[in-house]
Amino acid sequence: MKDLYLTLPPLAPDYAGACEVMYELGGLVLIHDATGCTVNYVSFDEPRWHERPGYVFCSGLNEIDAVMGNDDVLIDKALKAADLLHPSFIAYVGSSVPMIVGTDFTGIAAETEARSGIPSFGFDCNGIGTYSDGAARAMLAMVQRFCGKKTESNGTLVLGLLPMDDNGVEETRRVKELFPDLRACLSFDCTMDDLKDAQNAADAVVVSACGLPAARYLEKEYGIPYTVGLPLKQAHKDHGSLLVVGEDIRAQSLVDALGNADALDLFSCEGTAKYHTRDEDEIRAILARYDNVIADPCFRPMVEGNFIPMPSVSVSGGIFRSQIDPLDTDSIASLLI
């Protein structure tokens, strides 16, 4: 029963992360499922959906097509939609049922591109991996496919800025404002033209772990140096032990700003944080060691000490109002004991 959650909700899955990266790029994104995964993504995991719906569709997978592996139905649906929407690319995103039957997303994408001439991608997500995994794969694929020849070197490229890391679009916009010399931001307020011009940045900043594979690629192929972390104001004040729970780089950035603190990363197996786990029993044991805990409100029942709520769409799906500003480190420090 190691993977059973008794207190926490399911965390944002890999297909949601992949879709979020591609949301603003003008592509046709098809989640291959029987509507449940798509509804979950657009209703809870994508804050921008309620502001400006995107080209994200459900394949309408049925039992016969799933069992028989009838991929032609999926390709035909994609091509018909492409005739109407004229997308910049087509992306197929997997879910749990295609994983079970072994759907060949790479082959489907290759056939789609051969028939249409439209750049096509296949992401064999499964609904079990974390959103950071799916986002990392999609961001790397977009950069590898669409970044062209480097002609200049100006401005800062921000990698891995996703509304899912925050508690809504406005909060993500405030994070973006931390970078005054911004050239482009993948993948928030980002167009296809921004993506195709990303290789011309002078430097890059990775603000969540999903941006690391793309940053490494851009450094290797274009010589763009990168740094990791948000440039938060330092607010070191006397307080007891502190644990920040969340996405690896976001949590560690807050740890560095507050001092005398550790980070627990929910979404990856390695990184800058001291702890990396999604196991609820392990999380509960770690939380008990700290005087202060900063985390999504869903963690409140698991915390015995001083709890400071910091909602995140990736955990609670945007159902909580913002209770503290994650960029206002002075106010956060004032709540610590």
C-alpha positions in Angstrom: 0.0 0.0 0.0 3.1 2.2 -0.3 1.5 4.4 -3.1 -1.9 4.8 -1.5 -2.8 8.4 -0.6 -5.0 8.8 2.4 -4.6 12.6 2.8 -3.1 14.1 -0.3 -5.0 14.3 -3.7 -3.5 12.9 -6.9 -0.7 15.1 -8.1 -0.7 16.7 -11.6 0.3 13.9 -14.1 2.8 13.8 -16.9 0.3 14.3 -19.7 -0.8 17.6 -18.0 2.8 18.9 -18.0 3.3 18.0 -21.6 0.1 19.8 -22.6 0.9 22.9 -20.6 4.3 23.4 -22.3 2.6 23.3 -25.7 -0.5 25.3 -24.8 0.3 28.7 -26.3 2.4 27.5 -29.3 -0.4 27.2 -31.8 -0.2 23.4 -32.1 -3.0 20.9 -32.2 -2.7 18.8 -29.0 -4.7 15.5 -28.8 -4.8 13.7 -25.5 -5.4 10.0 -26.4 -8.0 8.9 -23.8 -11.7 8.4 -23.2 -12.3 12.0 -22.1 -11.5 11.6 -18.3 -7.9 12.7 -18.6 -8.7 15.6 -20.9 -11.4 16.9 -18.6 -9.0 16.6 -15.6 -6.4 18.6 -17.4 -8.6 21.5 -18.7 -10.6 21.7 -15.5 -7.9 21.6 -12.9 -4.4 21.5 -14.2 -4.5 24.3 -16.8 -5.3 27.7 -15.2 -5.1 29.4 -18.7 -8.1 27.4 -20.0 -10.5 29.6 -18.2 -8.9 32.7 -19.6 -8.2 31.6 -23.2 -9.1 28.0 -24.3 -6.5 26.4 -26.5 -6.3 23.7 -29.2 -6.4 20.8 -26.8 -8.7 17.9 -27.7 -9.7 14.4 -26.6 -9.3 11.5 -29.0 -12.6 10.0 -27.7 -10.9 6.6 -27.3 -13.4 3.8 -27.1 -13.0 0.2 -26.0 -12.9 -1.4 -29.5 -10.3 1.1 -30.8 -8.2 0.6 -27.7 -8.3 -3.2 -27.8 -7.7 -3.5 -31.6 -5.1 -0.7 -31.7 -7.0 1.2 -34.5 -4.6 4.1 -34.9 -6.0 5.1 -38.3 -9.1 6.5 -36.5 -6.9 8.7 -34.3 -4.8 10.0 -37.3 -7.9 10.7 -39.4 -9.4 12.8 -36.5 -6.2 14.7 -36.2 -5.9 15.5 -39.9 -9.5 16.6 -40.1 -9.0 19.0 -37.2 -5.8 20.2 -38.8 -7.6 21.1 -42.0 -9.8 23.4 -40.0 -7.3 24.9 -37.6 -4.1 25.0 -39.6 -1.9 24.3 -36.5 1.9 24.9 -36.3 2.3 21.3 -35.3 0.4 18.2 -34.2 1.1 16.5 -30.9 -0.3 13.2 -29.6 -0.2 12.8 -25.8 -0.7 9.5 -24.1 -2.7 8.5 -21.0 -3.3 5.4 -18.9 -5.2 3.2 -21.4 -2.8 3.7 -24.4 0.0 2.8 -22.0 -1.7 -0.5 -21.2 -2.2 -1.5 -24.8 1.2 -0.3 -25.9 0.2 2.5 -28.4 3.1 3.5 -30.6 3.0 7.3 -30.4 6.3 7.8 -32.2 4.9 5.8 -35.2 1.6 7.6 -35.2 3.4 10.9 -35.2 5.6 9.8 -38.0 2.7 8.7 -40.2 0.8 11.9 -39.4 3.7 14.0 -40.5 4.3 12.0 -43.7 0.6 12.4 -44.7 0.2 16.0 -43.7 3.6 17.6 -43.9 2.9 19.2 -40.5 5.6 18.7 -37.8 4.2 16.0 -35.5 5.2 14.6 -32.1 4.2 11.6 -30.0 4.6 11.7 -26.2 3.9 8.3 -24.6 2.7 9.7 -21.2 0.9 7.4 -18.9 -0.9 9.4 -16.2 1.4 7.9 -13.6 4.5 10.1 -14.0 4.6 13.6 -12.7 3.8 16.7 -14.6 7.5 17.7 -14.4 8.4 14.6 -16.4 5.9 15.3 -19.2 6.8 19.0 -19.3 10.5 18.3 -19.5 10.0 15.9 -22.5 7.7 18.3 -24.4 9.9 21.3 -23.8 13.1 19.5 -25.0 11.2 18.2 -28.1 10.0 21.7 -29.0 13.4 23.3 -28.6 15.1 20.6 -30.6 12.6 20.8 -33.4 12.0 24.5 -33.8 15.1 26.4 -32.7 17.2 27.3 -35.8 20.4 29.1 -36.5 21.8 31.4 -33.9 22.2 34.9 -35.4 22.7 37.1 -32.3 23.1 36.9 -28.5 20.8 39.2 -26.5 18.4 38.9 -23.6 17.5 36.2 -21.1 15.6 33.1 -21.8 13.4 31.7 -19.0 12.9 28.0 -19.1 10.3 26.0 -17.1 7.9 28.8 -16.1 4.5 27.0 -15.9 1.2 28.2 -14.2 1.0 24.8 -12.7 3.9 25.7 -10.4 1.9 28.6 -9.0 -1.7 29.2 -7.9 -2.9 30.8 -11.1 -1.9 32.9 -14.1 -1.5 36.2 -12.2 1.0 34.7 -9.9 3.0 33.3 -12.8 3.0 36.8 -14.4 4.6 38.2 -11.2 7.3 35.6 -11.4 8.0 36.6 -15.0 8.5 40.2 -13.9 11.5 39.1 -12.0 13.4 39.1 -15.3 13.6 42.6 -16.8 15.9 41.7 -19.7 13.6 38.9 -20.9 13.8 37.7 -24.5 11.4 34.8 -24.2 9.7 32.6 -21.6 9.1 28.9 -22.2 6.3 28.1 -21.8 4.3 31.1 -20.6 3.2 34.1 -22.7 5.2 32.3 -25.4 4.4 32.2 -29.1 5.8 30.0 -31.8 7.9 32.9 -33.0 9.3 33.3 -29.5 10.2 29.6 -29.5 11.9 29.8 -32.9 14.0 32.7 -31.7 15.0 31.2 -28.3 18.5 30.2 -29.5 19.4 33.9 -29.8 19.3 34.5 -26.1 22.5 35.5 -24.3 21.8 33.4 -21.3 19.1 31.3 -19.7 17.5 30.9 -16.3 15.9 27.6 -15.3 13.0 28.3 -12.8 11.7 24.7 -12.5 13.2 21.3 -13.1 11.3 20.6 -16.3 13.4 23.3 -18.0 16.8 21.6 -17.3 16.9 19.2 -20.3 16.1 22.1 -22.7 18.7 24.3 -20.9 21.4 21.6 -21.3 20.6 21.1 -25.0 20.7 24.9 -25.7 24.1 25.2 -23.9 25.5 22.3 -25.9 24.1 23.3 -29.3 24.2 27.1 -29.0 26.6 27.9 -26.2 23.9 29.5 -24.0 25.0 29.5 -20.4 22.3 28.9 -17.8 21.7 29.4 -14.1 19.1 27.7 -11.9 16.7 29.3 -9.4 14.4 32.3 -8.9 16.1 35.6 -7.9 14.1 36.0 -4.7 14.9 38.7 -2.1 16.9 37.4 0.9 14.9 37.4 4.1 17.1 35.6 6.6 15.7 36.1 10.1 15.8 34.0 13.3 13.4 31.1 13.2 13.1 27.4 13.9 13.7 24.6 11.4 11.8 25.1 8.2 10.7 22.7 5.4 9.4 24.0 2.0 7.4 21.4 0.1 6.8 21.6 -3.7 8.6 21.6 -7.0 12.4 21.1 -6.7 13.8 24.4 -8.0 10.9 26.6 -6.8 11.2 25.1 -3.2 14.9 25.4 -3.1 14.8 29.0 -4.3 12.6 29.9 -1.3 14.9 27.9 1.0 17.9 29.9 -0.1 16.0 33.1 0.4 14.8 32.3 4.0 17.7 30.4 5.4 17.8 27.6 8.0 15.5 25.6 5.8 15.3 22.4 3.7 13.2 21.5 0.6 11.1 18.5 -0.2 10.5 17.9 -3.9 7.3 16.0 -4.8 7.9 15.7 -8.5 11.3 14.3 -9.3 13.8 11.6 -8.0 16.8 13.9 -7.9 17.7 17.6 -7.9 18.7 20.4 -5.5 16.2 19.7 -2.7 17.3 17.7 0.3 14.3 15.2 0.0 12.7 13.7 -3.0 9.6 11.5 -2.4 5.9 11.2 -3.3 5.3 8.5 -0.6 2.8 9.9 1.9 4.1 7.9 4.8 7.7 9.2 4.1 6.4 12.8 3.7 4.5 12.6 7.0 7.7 11.4 8.8 9.8 14.2 7.3 7.2 16.9 8.1 7.3 15.9 11.8 11.0 16.9 12.0 10.3 20.6 11.4 9.0 23.5 13.4 7.7 25.3 10.3 6.3 23.9 7.1 5.4 25.8 3.9 3.3 23.7 1.6 0.0 23.5 -0.3 -3.1 23.6 2.0 -3.7 19.9 1.3 -0.7 19.2 3.6 -2.2 20.9 6.6 -3.7 17.7 8.2 -0.3 16.2 8.1 1.5 19.0 9.9 1.8 19.3 13.7 3.9 22.4 13.8 3.5 25.9 12.4 1.9 25.6 8.9 2.2 28.3 6.3 -0.1 27.6 3.3 1.2 28.2 -0.2 -1.2 26.7 -2.8 0.0 25.2 -6.0 -2.1 24.1 -9.0 0.0 21.0 -9.4 -1.2 19.7 -6.0 -4.7 21.2 -5.3 -5.8 22.2 -8.8 -6.4 25.8 -8.0 -9.2 25.3 -5.5 -7.6 27.5 -2.8 -7.2 31.2 -2.9 -3.7 32.6 -2.6 -2.9 32.9 1.1 0.7 34.2 0.8 2.7 35.7 -2.0 5.5 33.2 -2.8 7.7 36.1 -3.9 7.2 38.2 -0.8 9.9 36.6 1.3 9.7 39.3 4.0 6.0 38.5 4.7 6.8 34.7 4.7 9.7 35.2 7.1 7.4 37.1 9.5 5.1 34.1 9.8 7.9 31.7 10.9 8.4 30.8 14.5 
